[in-house]
Amino acid sequence: MAISAPLCLHGDQAASAWRGRAGPGAWRLRLCRRRLPGGYLAFVLAGVAGVIEGPHAEELWRRATIRKG
């Protein structure tokens, strides 16, 4: 979905990039002029880690309590 939406919305640019043509509307990776604040990045990374590791921690907790009981 994340790939198909830009390809559908900007088909002419995607076709140019696929053929290897460079032009004023070509897709290129480049660094941002302004960096994101460190606090914002830390908050986002902590949220992602919590969502990913939360279920794992809960499963480990359940297994540990089942073995004791």
N, C-alpha and C positions, 0 to 999 in steps of 0.2 A: 504494500500500500504506500509506504514512504517513498519508494522508487517510482511507482507508476504514476502518482499524482504529478510530480514535476515533469515527467516525460509527456504526459497528456497535455498539460498546460503550456509547455514550451517545446512542442514537437520539432519546430524548425531548428532550435538551438541544439536539441538532442541529436538530430540527424547530422548537423554540422560537426558536433563533437565525435560522433561515431565514425564519420568519414575522415576525421583528422584535420579538418579545416579550422583555421584560426580566423577570427573576425572580431568586430567590435562587440558582438553579442555572445562570444564563445564562453563556455563555462570554464572557469579556472579556479583552482584553490589558491587562496592567498590569506595572509594573516590579517586579523582585524586591526584597525588603527588604535582602538581603545581596548585594553584588556579588561576582563571582568574582575570585580573586586574579590579579594581572597576570601572574605567572609561569605559572600554569595556562593562561591565554588565549594567551600567547606560545608555549607548548609545543604547544598544539592547532593554532594557526595555522601554526607551522613544520611540523608533521606533515602538515597538509593541503597546504601549498605543496609539500612534498617529494614527496608522492604524485602531485600534479597535474603539477608541473614536471619530475619525474624522467624520465618517458618522453620529454618534449620535449627535454631536454638530451641524452639518449642518442641520439635521432634526429639531432639537430644534430651530435653527435660523429661518428656513422657517416657522415653525408653529407660532413662535412669531410675525413674520412680517405679516403673513396672518391675525392674530387676530386683529392687530392694524389697518390694512387697510380695 
